[in-house]
């Protein structure tokens, strides 16, 4: 392609902008808003960088009801923050350690937070047993839906993007429940054997 046929955006020399009068003559309506008097918003438009509308020099700080976790990059917690999910239990300890010890640029920071999420899930399952309404692994993990909502057809569908990791889903979902069941059975067997040994 000849040089004069190349689009101007792709040549190394910056093209000179066309003359405003030439553009106005060539394009009907070009530059209608150059004159502020022609702008519909002019009566309300005022260039005043100082007029931000803020009534404070620094925003009022939200009260911390407990020491909030913050990254080491920040001097202090943001003026406003969420309070719906306070850190609790072992997962909370892991989260606070991740924020206190590692920068957000470190993989360790995010890996610890991911691990804390998994610990939080286990803690939530344990709390559900104490609450009297334990989690239902059959309905809440989607096992029942595999049989009632066309799971077999989904297995045959080769266009699904989750087919590559579908084999490990039962392991990831079922292993914690099996471990909890095994631990519970182990405690029950030990308790019964101790009671039996005391009576005999």
N, C-alpha and C positions, 0 to 999 in steps of 0.2 A: 504494500500500500504506500502510495506517495506521501511525503511529509505533509503536503498541504491538505490531504484528505483525512489526516488523523484528527480525532476529536480533540479540542483544545484542552480538555481536562487531563489528557494523558501525555501532553508534551512537557518537557522540563521547564521551559520558559513560561512564566506566569502571563496569561493573556491580559491585555489592557482592557479595563472596563469600558464599555461603549459610552458615548456622550449621552447625558440625560436628555438633551433636546432631541437627539436622534431616536432614542428609545420612545420618547413621548410621541414622536411623529409616526413611528413604526407600529407601536402597540397601543390600541385604543384604551384609554383609562390608566395608562402607566403613570405611577407617581402621584396618584390622587391624594395620598395621605402625607405627602412631603410637607405641605403647608399645614401647620397645626390648626389653623382656622377652618380647614376642610374636614377635620376629624370629628366624628360624632361624639367622641368621648371627651372632647376638649374642655367643656365646662366643668367636668368632674376630674379631669386629669391634671395632676400637679406633681412636678418633680421635686420631691423633698425627701432626700435619703434619711433625714433625722426623724421624719414622721412615720415611725414604724407602727404606732398604735399601742406599743407596750407601755405599761404604767410603772415599769420597774427597770432598774439598771441590771439586776440579776434576778432571775425568777425565784419566787418563794420556794423553799425546799420542802419536799414532802417528809413527814415525820417517819423515822425508821423505828418500827416497833420491835425489830430485832436486827442485829448486825447483818446488813445485806452483803451478799457476795458481789465482788466487782473484779474486773480484770486488772492485772498489775500495770497495764498501760495507762489506766485512768487514775487521775488524782483523787477523785471522789465519785460517789454514786450519782447518776443523773438526777436532776431535780425531781423528776416524776418517774416512778417505776411501778411494776406490777406486784401485787401482794396475794394473788389467788392461789399460788402453789409454793408455800414456804418450804424450804428444805427440811426434811425430817428423817430420822432414823439413820441407818448406815449409808443410804444413798445421799442423804444430806451432808454427811461428813465427807464423802468422796467428792461431791460437787464443790464444797467449800475449799477443800484441799486443791482441787484443779484450778480454781480461781486464784487462790492465795499463792500457789507455788509456780504455776506455769503461765507463760504469755499465750495470748490467743494465736500467735504465730507458730506455736509448737504443736506437733501432733499429739503429744502427751496430754495436752489440755483437753482436746476434743475426744480422745480415746477414753480418758477418765470420765468425761460427761456421758459418753455412750454407755460405758460400763455402769455408771450410776443409774441410767435409765433402766437397764436390765435388773439391777438390784432393787430398784423401786418397784418394778413389776412383780418380783418375787415377794417383796414386803406387802404389796397390795393383796396378793393371793393369800398370804398368811393372815392378814387382817380380815379378809373375807370369811375365813374359817371361824375366827373369834366372834365376828358380828352375828353369827347365826344364819346368815344367808350366803353360804359359800359359792364361789364361782362355779359355773357349770362348764366343764371343758368340752362337752359334746356339742352344746349349742354355741358357746362363745368362741370357739376356735374354728367354726365352720365345718366340722366333720359331718354334722347332720345335713347341711346344705349340699354336700357332695353327693348325697343319695337322693335328696328331694328336689334339687334344682339343677339337674342335668350335669352332674359332675363327670359322669362317664363320657358324655359327648365332649366335654371340655378336654378330657384326656386325649381324645382322638384328634382334636383340633391342633394341627401342627403350626398354625400361624400365631398361636398365643406366645407372647414374649416371656411368660413365666414358666414355660415348659423346661427351660434349661435348669432351673433350680427347684422344680416341683418335687423332685425326689428327696430333697433335704428338708422340705417343709414339715413332714410328720416328725422328723428327728428333732428339729428346733422347737416345735410346738409340744410334742409329746414327751420328750426327755425330762423336762422339769417336773411334769406331772407324775411320771413314773418314778423319778427320784424321790419326790415327796411321798408318794404311795409306799415306796420301799422303806423310807425312813419311818413313816408312821407304822408300818407293819413291824419293823424292827423294834420300835419302842413298845408296841403292844405285846410282841412275843416275849421281850425281856421282862416286862411288867408281870405278865401271866406266869412266866417261869419263876420269878422271884416269889410271887404269892404262893405258887405251888410248893416251892422249896420250904417256905416258912411253915406251911400246914403239915408237911411231912418231915 
